Amino acid sequence: MRKNLLYIEDNKEIGAWVSEDLTERGYHVIWLTSGEGAIGHMESADLVILDIMLPGLDGFSIGQRLKKEFPKTPILLLSARTSIDDKLQGLHFADDYVTKPFHPDELAARVEVLLRRFGKISPPLIQLAHISIHLDQNLIVDSRLNVEIILTAKQFQIFTYLLRHPNQILTKEQIYEAVWGSPYMEGDKTLMVHIRHLREKIEKNPSQPQIIETIRGIGYRVKQ
Amino acid sequence: MKIRQSLLMKYLLIITAALILWPLVLPIYYIPKEFLDNEVKQKIMYLDTEKLEQMWHREASKLNGGTPEKINKRLQTLKEQYSMATMFWVDADGNTKLMSPNQLKIPNQWTLQDSVEFMKKSVGTGPFTIVAYIGGDSNQGFMVFQVPHTLTEPLSPSFIDDMYLLAFGFLVFALFLFISWLFFSKIRRRLVQLQTAMTEAGETGIPDKVAISKIDEIGQLGQAFNRMIDELTKSRKREQEEEVLRKQLIANISHDLRTPLTTIRGHAYSLQKESLSPKGEESLHLIESKVDMLSQLLDNLLSYTLLSAGKYTIKRKETDMMRLIRASLVSWYPVFEKEGFEVDVRLQEKVLVWNVDPQWLTRIIDNLFQNVVRHAKSGRYVGVRTEEKEGRNVVVIEDRGSGMNNGSHEKGAGIGLSIVSLMLKEMNLDWEIESSSSGTRIYLHEKI
């Protein structure tokens, strides 16, 4: 099913081009040149792309209003305002902030990440090397032998956390804090040990991991 | 300020009151006694012996040639008046008459010997004695007035003798001390309050105004302070408004320049999808990379303007450097990966905390990585590590490019480094650059 994107942009040239590009990428785009009437399209929108400098109400005010009424719809700010203050103000309510000029591939990638993060795209099945993951059923299967791989609670939490952030590098402290819910202490080896056990279960060759990639000195990444 | 409201006036009042009251302390002590105590009143009569003598002699001369009855009567009257005295008279024949009160030592019939003995006694150890011839004539006899010496001696004002007087004097002195202390401690308390109010900063970073209860010297000081606070608040507000305006202007310029850049970028991207000659592709690629550079340059230019004008607000806090560097690396890793860089990260496993603005430091690291991607592509290597150098923790960013002085340095890198330099200085950090044709090393560390 095509996802509906609500796009609010007053610049005709940019608006036309972005709408066209996103449509080509398989989205259904509703493009408005001001915030007027935006709320009417929110019911069907899966994601909002919002400019900040708009005639009438600015993007901050519109975004805050939309977020308040539809907290489950992600908002991506797309603006030529690049100052840290603007970004901080924007990220109070918005879920991502892309500055102009931007590369359309980057915009498309961020849109997809947001849709996935908000569960707007439910990947029925993720296939990574020899294992298939049914996220909705908490089921991980080794597709070579068709046997279920049983993970401990922590291993499963780590793995799904990585899967929910595909192609992103996650730092040790990010993973630790997301899974354990307490601050990461520098030098703590707990996460490393868990990842090693996890790899022993899912990788063909745990010493040369294919699924969970180690980015040395930084963290881990799962490419999808 | 009216002069009667001043502290000076109050103090002078206290001092004057003390000076005026001090000489009155004794009278005030005695006057009530005189009125209340009959005994004292009586005593007062005997104090002035000269007056007593005059009185006695006057009475004696008045009785000139009086009959014994008359003399008796007069003496009785006098006795009533001077109840504490001993009186008697002796007639011409040497018979003692009307002794009041009766005294055994006085002979009834006076001989010459007795007279001499009596006179000798009264001059020496005996009571204070006045002898007067009746009518001033020795032949008519004489009359005697005797009072114990204790009565004729002046009242003792000695503090030592009179414990009550001592206590009273002390009390008056203490009262004066207490009033002075009250006066000065009140001044002191108000001054301390004022000092506290001046020291403690309010919400705005400026001390709050003080409440003024009295219009004296301290009250005036408070008013002057309040006026100063008003001025300060006004100028702070003006400054903030200017800052907002300036930031707004710069943000608007940036925005207005970026919007057409976005369009250029978009159209360049659309062109990519058309079939182009290799030369056309190359031009397109160049357009794209210059658009990126221009946007970066814009960012840096505007940051530099704000920074050098001191209009960038810095929010320093204890920051975990390892975490911050790793977060930066996460966002740069895909870029390095795409450009085929080897990313060599060796960060220490201990916490490294610097007191910096995390936003600024991220910006610094972004600028340094940006330079690596842009100018050190030939080395295909970026290293980020921590080292101990001369006892300090140093963050090192290393590349294997052709060095900073070797051509590859496009214009525009300069401003990025200027921003780095300015920001480091503001955060009390320092840096060194080692650059040769085989690469560049940048060392970041805290200033000592």
HADDOCK unambig.tbl for C-alpha pairs under 7 A between the chains (distance, minus, plus):
assign (segid A and resid 13 and name CA) (segid B and resid 263 and name CA) 6.42 0.50 0.50
assign (segid A and resid 14 and name CA) (segid B and resid 262 and name CA) 6.99 0.50 0.50
assign (segid A and resid 14 and name CA) (segid B and resid 263 and name CA) 5.61 0.50 0.50
assign (segid A and resid 17 and name CA) (segid B and resid 266 and name CA) 6.65 0.50 0.50
assign (segid A and resid 80 and name CA) (segid B and resid 255 and name CA) 4.88 0.50 0.50
assign (segid A and resid 80 and name CA) (segid B and resid 258 and name CA) 5.66 0.50 0.50
assign (segid A and resid 80 and name CA) (segid B and resid 259 and name CA) 6.39 0.50 0.50
assign (segid A and resid 81 and name CA) (segid B and resid 251 and name CA) 6.39 0.50 0.50
assign (segid A and resid 81 and name CA) (segid B and resid 254 and name CA) 6.98 0.50 0.50
assign (segid A and resid 81 and name CA) (segid B and resid 255 and name CA) 5.44 0.50 0.50
assign (segid A and resid 100 and name CA) (segid B and resid 258 and name CA) 6.35 0.50 0.50
assign (segid A and resid 100 and name CA) (segid B and resid 262 and name CA) 5.77 0.50 0.50
assign (segid A and resid 101 and name CA) (segid B and resid 258 and name CA) 6.39 0.50 0.50
assign (segid A and resid 101 and name CA) (segid B and resid 261 and name CA) 6.06 0.50 0.50
assign (segid A and resid 101 and name CA) (segid B and resid 262 and name CA) 4.23 0.50 0.50
assign (segid A and resid 101 and name CA) (segid B and resid 265 and name CA) 6.68 0.50 0.50
assign (segid A and resid 102 and name CA) (segid B and resid 262 and name CA) 6.89 0.50 0.50
assign (segid A and resid 169 and name CA) (segid B and resid 330 and name CA) 5.72 0.50 0.50
assign (segid A and resid 171 and name CA) (segid B and resid 326 and name CA) 6.90 0.50 0.50
assign (segid A and resid 186 and name CA) (segid B and resid 349 and name CA) 5.75 0.50 0.50
assign (segid A and resid 186 and name CA) (segid B and resid 350 and name CA) 5.69 0.50 0.50
assign (segid A and resid 186 and name CA) (segid B and resid 351 and name CA) 5.69 0.50 0.50
assign (segid A and resid 187 and name CA) (segid B and resid 349 and name CA) 4.80 0.50 0.50
assign (segid A and resid 187 and name CA) (segid B and resid 350 and name CA) 6.24 0.50 0.50
assign (segid A and resid 216 and name CA) (segid B and resid 345 and name CA) 6.38 0.50 0.50
assign (segid A and resid 217 and name CA) (segid B and resid 345 and name CA) 4.92 0.50 0.50
assign (segid A and resid 217 and name CA) (segid B and resid 346 and name CA) 5.90 0.50 0.50
assign (segid A and resid 217 and name CA) (segid B and resid 347 and name CA) 6.51 0.50 0.50
assign (segid A and resid 218 and name CA) (segid B and resid 326 and name CA) 5.49 0.50 0.50
